[in-house]
Amino acid sequence: MYHYYSSERIEKKAEEILMKYKDGVLLMKPQAMDVDHFAEFYCKATIDFANLSEDGLTLGLTCFNDGKLLVWDDEHTKEYPIDVKKGFIFIDKSILECEVEGRVRFTIIHECSHYILHPRFYYKRPGVDTPQIKCTVYHIEEWTQRPPMTDDEIREWQANRLGAALIMPARTVKMLMSERLGVNEENLKPIYVSDKFIQGMADVYQVSKSAMRNRLRDLNLLLQ
């Protein structure tokens, strides 16, 4: 089972979090979030890098308890255990070479969102297998809601939506959109914009163009 979070509830939760984090500075103007700082000082998480899968398709992993985690050597030929603690967020080493701008940053905020939203689903007593969420390349930065979804798919959708709302706050996205279009915020409505326009907004938040496009759709600012 999963806890139901509507789009509206996730947006509200993101704003509440950002009001507390750094006294709301990220809500004051369009800017890039320091995701490493957010993970460490808001989520109290520890970020590390490892080879998370043999095929390289697992981009991120969040640990919800102390225990052991199986990772791969650099040649991806041998699996071995490492000790992990509750609050460890692992990013796959391969993502450091990724050509998609902002992929590492979004993966980190995605994993932080799991840690915020989903700890009770993965809590187990110390000494048992380590509760964890593995997130694949197919889930990161793609959050079009397409019911019916499995519980796992719903949790991935929730983490993407919260991650997007944290790293691209609705309030400042609307500020930036109105500034770039030369219109008042109250006059914003869904429109067609060029890839160059979307990329320009993505650059401000240091996210990928696809993440920015999806965020504009979330906020009903982009015609499909």
Buried (B, 14 or more C-beta within 10 A) or exposed (E): EBEEBEBEBBBBBBBEBBEEBBEEEBBEEBBBBBBEEBBBEBBEBBBBBBBBBEEBBBBBBBBBBBBEBEBBEEEEEEEEEEEBEBBBBBBBBBBEEBEBBBBBBBBBBBBBBBBBBBBEBBEEEEEEEBBBBBBBBEBBBEBEEEEEEEEEBBBBBBBBBBBBBBBBBBBBBBBBBBEBBEEEEEEBEEEEBEEEBBBBBBBBBBBBBBBBBBBBBBBEBBEE
